[in-house]
Amino acid sequence: MESSDTGLRREVGLAGAVLLGLGSMVGTGVFVSIGIAAGVAGPSLLAATVLAALVATANGLASAQLAAAHPVSGGTYEYGYVWLSPAFGFTAGWMFLLAKSASAATAALGFGGYLLDLVGTGSHTLRIAVAAAGTLMVTALVAGGIRRSNMGNAVIVGITVTALALLVVLSVPTVLSDGLQNFTPFLPSDSGAGGYAGLLHGAALMFVAFTGYGRIATLAEEVREPRRVIPPAVILTMAVVSALYLGIAFAGVGVMGAAAFGAAAERTAAPLESLARMLDAPLLAPLIAVAAVTAMAGVLLNLVLGLSRVLLAMARRGDAPGVFKRIGRAHGSPVAAVWACGLTVAGVALIGDVRVTWSFSAFTVLLYYGITNLAALRLPAERRLFPRGIPAAGLLGCVGLAFWVEPRVWLVALGLLGAGLVGHHLRRRQKERA
């Protein structure tokens, strides 16, 4: 592998940045996590989606102005180092690697679930095997460079958005004919899903579905004119995805009911295909399955892309082995970092449980974006694009939602965070002695 320590190539414009954001967001979030969130939020899933979108928008704007002020690979890992401290920077990088590896594993499992449903066969074990194999195939594509990745991503996004829009349109008559009965009571207070606790838990799970905009910031070193391109790219991406997610939440709960929608997500990791089969449109379920398979591949592509860039940034600062900062001359891609991330995701997918992987991702990514907002609050006035109240609201939202995830999940995440910080401290001390 020919390699160089030179910078990455700036090849992404506004359209490419929006497509990268859509490719990261319109995937696991809509095809899997909306169903998972329905299982805990009940009919209040729509309110949970709006709350998650508001918190994510504040975070997205904070990320956009940080990326415009410091346009290098690494996202909040870099911002933490520059505007907070090395400990905050490392924590952000470590949280990102944990969170997005879990998100990517969820996407891989969704890919396996929808693909096997499409061909009419499969088992839990086979789904895991297909998830791991799909991850390795996508990793090989990402290793070929950002231009090839963006071309594949554009095709995937086009297929996915068209199929989902059709699903929403065809669901509306069924929902209205039932008199919206599946939305009452909106906040059930029994021992099942719902209530204010369920709404906040659902919002925490849905928050992760919106965080693909962070890929735009993470890839800032490959964006042309980042100060001009990144903020509108984030805003456009958030607007399109918010409308799409609300439409799917309305369709899923309205047609199936929240409990059945949630059960389908945990049982098959393919809830939207179950939704499509309940509508009077014979070709819709296969179309949704095809769109889901391409969308999951798109999410995997974008997540492995983002993970590798953060690992590249960590290697540049000495927080990861130096081999991961090498950039292949042939395609301008950090090949070693890409394969390290891809193999890690394939390993996490062996857990085989989308509820566990997505919940873990929710907690860790909320911590990550909490640091994003802290860094944005430290930006000098002359480099700020938006009022300080926006990152302050984002920080409050992240902290407020994080601990509504199951305690067993955030306890494991905090344990891994502690282990990472200890390892980071020991590595630094060893370097100082050398």
C-alpha positions as CSV (number, residue, x, y, z in Angstrom):
1,M,0.0,0.0,0.0
2,E,1.5,3.3,-1.1
3,S,1.0,5.9,1.6
4,S,1.6,9.5,2.4
5,D,1.0,11.7,5.4
6,T,-0.3,14.5,3.3
7,G,-3.8,15.9,3.7
8,L,-7.0,14.5,2.2
9,R,-8.4,15.8,-1.1
10,R,-11.2,18.5,-1.1
11,E,-13.6,16.9,-3.6
12,V,-17.0,17.3,-1.9
13,G,-19.4,20.2,-2.8
14,L,-22.8,21.2,-1.4
15,A,-24.7,18.5,-3.2
16,G,-22.2,15.9,-2.2
17,A,-22.2,17.0,1.4
18,V,-26.1,16.8,1.5
19,L,-26.0,13.4,-0.1
20,L,-23.5,12.2,2.5
21,G,-25.7,13.5,5.3
22,L,-28.8,11.8,3.8
23,G,-26.9,8.6,3.2
24,S,-25.9,8.5,6.9
25,M,-29.3,9.4,8.3
26,V,-31.8,7.8,5.9
27,G,-31.0,4.2,6.8
28,T,-30.9,2.6,10.2
29,G,-32.8,5.5,11.7
30,V,-35.9,5.1,9.5
31,F,-35.7,1.4,8.7
32,V,-35.0,0.0,12.1
33,S,-34.8,2.6,15.0
34,I,-38.2,4.1,14.4
35,G,-39.7,0.7,15.2
36,I,-37.5,0.3,18.2
37,A,-38.5,3.7,19.5
38,A,-42.2,2.9,18.9
39,G,-41.8,0.0,21.3
40,V,-40.8,2.3,24.2
41,A,-42.6,5.6,23.3
42,G,-45.9,4.1,22.2
43,P,-48.1,6.5,20.2
44,S,-46.1,9.5,21.5
45,L,-43.4,8.4,19.0
46,L,-44.3,11.5,16.9
47,A,-43.6,13.8,19.8
48,A,-40.3,11.9,20.6
49,T,-39.3,12.3,16.9
50,V,-39.9,16.1,17.1
51,L,-38.0,16.4,20.4
52,A,-35.1,14.4,19.0
53,A,-35.1,16.6,15.8
54,L,-34.9,19.8,17.9
55,V,-32.0,18.6,20.0
56,A,-30.2,17.3,16.8
57,T,-30.8,20.6,15.0
58,A,-29.1,22.5,17.8
59,N,-26.2,20.0,17.7
60,G,-26.0,20.1,13.9
61,L,-25.6,23.9,13.9
62,A,-22.9,23.7,16.6
63,S,-21.1,21.0,14.5
64,A,-21.5,23.2,11.4
65,Q,-19.9,26.2,12.9
66,L,-17.1,24.2,14.5
67,A,-16.3,22.5,11.1
68,A,-16.4,25.8,9.3
69,A,-13.9,27.3,11.9
70,H,-11.6,24.2,12.0
71,P,-12.1,22.2,8.7
72,V,-10.1,19.0,9.3
73,S,-10.9,15.4,9.6
74,G,-11.9,14.1,13.1
75,G,-15.0,16.1,14.0
76,T,-15.5,16.7,17.8
77,Y,-12.3,14.8,18.5
78,E,-10.4,17.7,17.0
79,Y,-12.7,20.4,18.4
80,G,-12.3,19.0,21.9
81,Y,-8.5,19.2,21.6
82,V,-8.5,22.7,20.1
83,W,-11.2,24.4,22.3
84,L,-11.4,22.3,25.4
85,S,-8.5,20.0,26.5
86,P,-6.7,16.8,25.3
87,A,-8.8,14.8,27.8
88,F,-12.1,16.1,26.3
89,G,-10.7,15.6,22.8
90,F,-9.8,12.0,23.5
91,T,-13.1,11.3,25.2
92,A,-14.9,12.6,22.1
93,G,-12.9,10.4,19.8
94,W,-13.3,7.3,21.9
95,M,-17.1,7.9,22.3
96,F,-17.4,8.4,18.6
97,L,-15.6,5.1,17.8
98,L,-17.8,3.3,20.3
99,A,-21.1,4.9,19.3
100,K,-20.7,4.7,15.6
101,S,-19.3,1.1,15.6
102,A,-22.5,0.2,17.4
103,S,-24.6,2.2,14.9
104,A,-22.9,0.6,12.0
105,A,-23.4,-2.9,13.5
106,T,-27.2,-2.1,13.8
107,A,-27.2,-1.0,10.1
108,A,-25.4,-4.3,9.2
109,L,-28.0,-6.4,11.1
110,G,-30.8,-4.4,9.4
111,F,-29.1,-5.1,6.1
112,G,-29.1,-8.8,6.8
113,G,-32.7,-8.8,8.0
114,Y,-34.1,-7.0,5.0
115,L,-32.0,-8.9,2.5
116,L,-33.1,-12.3,3.9
117,D,-36.7,-11.2,4.1
118,L,-36.4,-10.1,0.4
119,V,-35.3,-13.6,-0.7
120,G,-37.7,-15.3,1.7
121,T,-35.3,-17.3,3.8
122,G,-33.0,-17.0,6.7
123,S,-32.4,-17.5,10.4
124,H,-30.9,-15.4,13.3
125,T,-27.5,-17.0,12.7
126,L,-27.6,-16.4,8.9
127,R,-28.7,-12.8,9.5
128,I,-25.5,-12.2,11.6
129,A,-23.4,-13.9,8.9
130,V,-24.9,-11.7,6.1
131,A,-24.4,-8.6,8.3
132,A,-20.7,-9.3,8.8
133,A,-20.2,-10.2,5.1
134,G,-22.0,-7.0,4.0
135,T,-19.8,-4.9,6.2
136,L,-16.6,-6.3,4.7
137,M,-18.0,-5.6,1.1
138,V,-18.8,-2.0,2.0
139,T,-15.4,-1.5,3.7
140,A,-13.7,-2.5,0.5
141,L,-15.7,0.2,-1.4
142,V,-14.8,2.9,1.2
143,A,-11.1,2.0,1.0
144,G,-11.3,3.0,-2.7
145,G,-11.6,6.7,-1.8
146,I,-14.2,9.5,-1.2
147,R,-15.1,10.0,-4.9
148,R,-16.1,6.4,-5.4
149,S,-17.9,6.4,-2.1
150,N,-19.9,9.5,-3.0
151,M,-21.0,8.1,-6.4
152,G,-22.3,4.9,-4.7
153,N,-24.0,7.0,-2.0
154,A,-25.9,9.1,-4.5
155,V,-27.5,6.1,-6.1
156,I,-28.4,4.6,-2.8
157,V,-30.1,7.8,-1.5
158,G,-32.2,8.2,-4.6
159,I,-33.6,4.7,-4.4
160,T,-34.3,5.0,-0.7
161,V,-36.0,8.4,-0.5
162,T,-38.3,7.5,-3.4
163,A,-39.4,4.2,-1.8
164,L,-40.0,5.8,1.6
165,A,-42.0,8.7,0.1
166,L,-44.3,6.1,-1.7
167,L,-44.7,4.2,1.6
168,V,-45.9,7.3,3.4
169,V,-48.3,8.3,0.6
170,L,-49.9,4.9,0.4
171,S,-50.3,4.7,4.2
172,V,-52.2,7.9,4.7
173,P,-55.6,6.6,3.4
174,T,-55.4,3.6,5.8
175,V,-54.5,5.7,8.8
176,L,-57.3,8.3,8.1
177,S,-59.9,5.6,7.5
178,D,-59.2,4.1,11.0
179,G,-59.9,7.5,12.5
180,L,-56.4,7.8,14.0
181,Q,-57.4,5.3,16.7
182,N,-53.8,3.9,17.0
183,F,-52.7,7.3,18.4
184,T,-55.0,7.2,21.5
185,P,-54.2,7.5,24.2
186,F,-51.2,9.5,23.1
187,L,-49.3,9.1,26.4
188,P,-50.5,5.8,27.9
189,S,-49.6,5.4,31.5
190,D,-49.9,1.7,32.0
191,S,-46.9,-0.7,32.6
192,G,-46.3,-1.0,28.9
193,A,-44.7,1.5,26.5
194,G,-45.5,5.2,26.8
195,G,-45.8,7.9,29.4
196,Y,-43.4,10.7,29.7
197,A,-40.5,8.3,30.6
198,G,-41.3,6.4,27.4
199,L,-41.4,9.6,25.3
200,L,-38.0,10.7,26.6
201,H,-36.5,7.2,26.2
202,G,-37.9,7.2,22.6
203,A,-36.4,10.6,21.9
204,A,-33.0,9.4,23.1
205,L,-33.2,6.4,20.7
206,M,-34.5,8.6,17.8
207,F,-31.7,11.2,18.4
208,V,-29.2,8.8,17.0
209,A,-31.3,8.5,13.8
210,F,-30.6,12.2,13.2
211,T,-26.9,12.3,13.9
212,G,-25.7,11.5,10.3
213,Y,-25.3,15.3,9.8
214,G,-22.1,14.8,11.9
215,R,-20.6,12.9,8.9
216,I,-20.5,16.3,7.0
217,A,-18.4,17.8,9.8
218,T,-16.3,14.7,10.3
219,L,-15.3,14.9,6.6
220,A,-14.7,18.7,6.6
221,E,-11.2,18.2,5.4
222,E,-12.6,16.8,2.1
223,V,-15.2,19.6,1.6
224,R,-14.6,22.5,-0.8
225,E,-15.1,25.9,0.8
226,P,-16.2,24.4,4.2
227,R,-17.3,27.7,5.7
228,R,-19.7,28.3,2.8
229,V,-20.8,24.7,2.2
230,I,-21.1,23.0,5.6
231,P,-23.8,25.1,7.4
232,P,-26.4,25.0,4.5
233,A,-25.6,21.3,3.9
234,V,-26.5,20.5,7.6
235,I,-29.7,22.6,7.5
236,L,-30.9,21.1,4.2
237,T,-30.2,17.5,5.4
238,M,-32.0,18.1,8.7
239,A,-35.1,19.5,7.0
240,V,-35.5,16.6,4.5
241,V,-34.9,13.9,7.1
242,S,-37.2,15.4,9.8
243,A,-40.1,15.5,7.3
244,L,-39.4,11.9,6.2
245,Y,-39.0,10.5,9.8
246,L,-42.3,12.1,10.9
247,G,-44.0,10.7,7.9
248,I,-42.8,7.2,8.6
249,A,-43.6,7.4,12.3
250,F,-47.1,8.5,11.4
251,A,-47.5,5.6,9.0
252,G,-46.0,3.0,11.2
253,V,-48.0,3.8,14.3
254,G,-51.2,4.7,12.4
255,V,-51.3,1.5,10.4
256,M,-49.8,-1.2,12.7
257,G,-50.1,0.3,16.2
258,A,-47.1,1.2,18.3
259,A,-46.8,-2.2,20.0
260,A,-46.8,-4.2,16.8
261,F,-44.5,-1.8,15.1
262,G,-42.0,-2.1,17.9
263,A,-42.3,-5.9,18.0
264,A,-41.5,-6.2,14.3
265,A,-38.3,-4.2,14.8
266,E,-37.0,-6.5,17.5
267,R,-38.2,-9.7,15.9
268,T,-36.9,-9.2,12.3
269,A,-34.9,-5.9,12.3
270,A,-37.2,-5.2,9.3
271,P,-40.3,-3.3,10.6
272,L,-41.0,-1.3,7.5
273,E,-41.5,-4.4,5.4
274,S,-44.1,-5.6,7.9
275,L,-45.8,-2.2,7.5
276,A,-45.7,-2.4,3.7
277,R,-47.3,-5.9,3.8
278,M,-50.3,-4.5,5.6
279,L,-51.1,-2.1,2.8
280,D,-53.1,-2.9,-0.4
281,A,-50.1,-2.6,-2.7
282,P,-48.6,-5.9,-3.7
283,L,-45.3,-4.6,-5.1
284,L,-44.7,-2.2,-2.1
285,A,-43.1,-4.7,0.3
286,P,-40.5,-5.9,-2.2
287,L,-39.7,-2.3,-3.1
288,I,-39.3,-1.3,0.5
289,A,-37.1,-4.4,1.1
290,V,-34.8,-3.4,-1.9
291,A,-34.7,0.2,-0.7
292,A,-33.9,-1.0,2.9
293,V,-31.0,-3.2,1.7
294,T,-29.5,-0.3,-0.3
295,A,-30.1,2.2,2.6
296,M,-28.4,-0.1,5.1
297,A,-25.5,-0.4,2.7
298,G,-25.4,3.4,2.5
299,V,-25.4,3.8,6.2
300,L,-22.6,1.3,6.6
301,L,-20.6,3.1,3.9
302,N,-21.0,6.5,5.5
303,L,-20.3,5.2,9.1
304,V,-17.2,3.3,8.1
305,L,-16.1,6.5,6.2
306,G,-16.7,8.6,9.3
307,L,-15.1,6.1,11.7
308,S,-12.0,5.9,9.6
309,R,-11.6,9.7,9.5
310,V,-11.8,9.9,13.3
311,L,-9.3,7.1,13.7
312,L,-7.0,8.9,11.2
313,A,-7.2,12.1,13.3
314,M,-6.5,10.2,16.5
315,A,-3.4,8.6,14.9
316,R,-2.2,12.1,13.8
317,R,-2.2,13.2,17.4
318,G,-0.7,10.0,18.7
319,D,-3.9,8.7,20.4
320,A,-3.9,5.7,18.0
321,P,-1.1,3.7,16.3
322,G,0.7,5.6,13.6
323,V,-0.2,3.2,10.8
324,F,-3.7,4.6,10.8
325,K,-2.6,8.0,9.6
326,R,-1.2,6.7,6.3
327,I,-3.1,7.8,3.2
328,G,-2.8,5.7,0.1
329,R,-1.7,7.7,-2.9
330,A,-3.8,5.8,-5.4
331,H,-7.3,6.9,-4.0
332,G,-6.4,9.4,-1.2
333,S,-7.9,7.0,1.4
334,P,-6.6,6.0,4.8
335,V,-6.7,2.4,3.9
336,A,-5.5,0.9,7.2
337,A,-7.9,3.0,9.2
338,V,-10.8,2.0,7.0
339,W,-10.1,-1.7,7.3
340,A,-9.6,-1.5,11.1
341,C,-13.0,0.2,11.5
342,G,-14.7,-2.2,9.1
343,L,-13.4,-5.3,10.9
344,T,-14.5,-3.8,14.2
345,V,-18.0,-3.2,13.0
346,A,-18.2,-6.7,11.6
347,G,-17.2,-8.0,15.1
348,V,-19.8,-5.9,16.9
349,A,-22.5,-7.1,14.5
350,L,-21.9,-10.6,16.0
351,I,-23.9,-9.5,19.1
352,G,-26.9,-9.9,16.8
353,D,-29.4,-7.8,18.8
354,V,-30.5,-4.5,17.3
355,R,-32.1,-3.2,20.5
356,V,-28.8,-3.6,22.4
357,T,-26.5,-2.1,19.7
358,W,-28.8,0.9,19.1
359,S,-29.4,1.7,22.8
360,F,-25.6,1.6,23.3
361,S,-25.1,3.9,20.4
362,A,-27.8,6.3,21.7
363,F,-26.0,6.9,25.1
364,T,-22.5,7.2,23.7
365,V,-23.4,9.5,20.9
366,L,-25.3,11.8,23.3
367,L,-22.1,12.1,25.3
368,Y,-20.2,12.8,22.1
369,Y,-22.5,15.6,21.1
370,G,-22.4,17.0,24.6
371,I,-18.7,17.6,24.0
372,T,-19.5,19.1,20.6
373,N,-21.7,21.7,22.2
374,L,-19.2,22.5,25.0
375,A,-16.6,23.1,22.3
376,A,-19.0,25.4,20.3
377,L,-19.6,27.4,23.5
378,R,-15.8,28.1,23.6
379,L,-15.6,29.5,20.1
380,P,-14.4,33.1,19.9
381,A,-17.2,35.6,18.9
382,E,-15.5,36.4,15.6
383,R,-15.6,32.7,14.5
384,R,-19.1,32.1,15.6
385,L,-21.9,31.7,13.0
386,F,-24.9,31.2,15.4
387,P,-25.8,32.5,18.9
388,R,-24.4,30.8,22.0
389,G,-27.9,29.8,23.0
390,I,-28.0,27.2,20.2
391,P,-25.1,25.0,21.6
392,A,-26.3,25.7,25.1
393,A,-29.7,24.2,24.2
394,G,-27.9,21.3,22.5
395,L,-25.8,20.6,25.5
396,L,-28.9,20.6,27.8
397,G,-30.8,18.3,25.4
398,C,-27.9,15.8,25.2
399,V,-27.4,15.6,29.0
400,G,-31.2,15.5,29.6
401,L,-31.8,12.6,27.2
402,A,-28.7,10.4,27.8
403,F,-29.7,8.7,31.0
404,W,-33.2,7.8,29.9
405,V,-31.5,4.8,28.1
406,E,-31.6,1.5,30.1
407,P,-29.2,1.6,33.1
408,R,-27.4,-1.6,32.0
409,V,-26.5,0.1,28.7
410,W,-25.1,3.4,30.1
411,L,-23.2,1.5,32.9
412,V,-21.4,-0.5,30.3
413,A,-20.7,2.6,28.2
414,L,-19.3,4.5,31.2
415,G,-17.1,1.5,32.1
416,L,-15.7,1.5,28.5
417,L,-15.2,5.3,28.7
418,G,-13.2,4.9,32.0
419,A,-11.1,2.1,30.4
420,G,-10.4,4.3,27.4
421,L,-9.3,7.2,29.6
422,V,-7.0,5.0,31.7
423,G,-5.4,3.6,28.6
424,H,-5.0,7.1,27.2
425,H,-3.3,8.3,30.4
426,L,-0.9,5.4,30.5
427,R,-0.1,5.9,26.8
428,R,0.7,9.6,27.4
429,R,2.9,8.8,30.4
430,Q,4.8,6.2,28.4
431,K,5.4,8.7,25.6
432,E,6.6,11.4,28.1
433,R,9.1,8.9,29.6
434,A,10.4,8.0,26.2
